[in-house]
Amino acid sequence: MRSAFHLAYNVRNLDEARAFYGDILGCPEGRSADTWVDFNFFGHQISLHIGEPFPVAKTGLVGGIKVPMPHLGVVLELETWKLLADKLQAARVEFLLPPSVRFAGEPGEQWTMFFHDPSGNPIEVKGFADFDGIFAS
């Protein structure tokens, strides 16, 4: 079965969103109208609409670190993750959680980073050296 998720959420400014998702994250732009724009978010469809973003709070506790909830995320192969981390650092994106490894040497070992888009929507990007470990327990 082939599938991709679709997620629609609010941003305050479409021009800022285009610059961030398109130029910084490298997500190709899809269809759009005056009040929304679609992006190919690493193989998945996100639709960004003008409006007030979800309220978020650091209520998620993962590996002893409080993370913002709700948040959008994607899992990438580790080499792709490293390239994106370098690109975000070069663009001087401010990290909530800088690129780092979590659960080192354990099942589910992963690299992760958290940051906000220009509207304050939190995004987590994970990197796995072995995709079979994504659901390891």
Secondary structure, 3 states (H helix, E strand, C coil): CCCCCEEEEEECCHHHHHHHHHHHCCCCEEEEECCEEEEEECCEEEEEEECCCCCCEEEEEECCEEEEECCEEEEEEHHHHHHHHHHHHHCCCCEEEEEEEECCCCCCCEEEEEEECCCCCEEEEEEECCHHHCCCC
